[in-house]
Amino acid sequence: MNKKLLIVLANYYKEISNELLKSALKNIPKHSRVKIIKVPGVFEIPVIISKNLKKYDAFLALGCVIKGQTPHFEFISQATTNAIMDMSVKHKKPIGNGIITCLNMKQAKARKKKGSEAANAVVSILLQK
């Protein structure tokens, strides 16, 4: 598979994001051309994907949102998920959602390998005819 893949990595929780990236890269075929763009948080992921829709065959959104004391968690999680799904369907391009949403850091650390699942999903869609 010789496809161009853009990974957009939210850096807000660097330790978690780096682990998500490591797990994702293990599941991307070796001949793929991969570019990684880092952004401050998950809310910025959809705009970067949108700006690059014509340049890549597929996308992988990686990051982490941890619930705090305000409803901000719900707004960010829902808006980002909706934007990613809308772009994927509208432009008929796979966008793997490897953004984990957790109640605390302990949960986030336990789910840091979820990047591999998102990468597997994108690769499986790319391989379909």
Secondary structure, 3 states (H helix, E strand, C coil): CCCEEEEEEECCCHHHHHHHHHHHHCCCCCCCEEEEEEECCHHHHHHHHHHCCCCCCEEEEEEEEECCCCCHHHHHHHHHHHHHHHHHHHHCCCEEEEEEEECCHHHHHHCCCHHHHHHHHHHHHHHCC
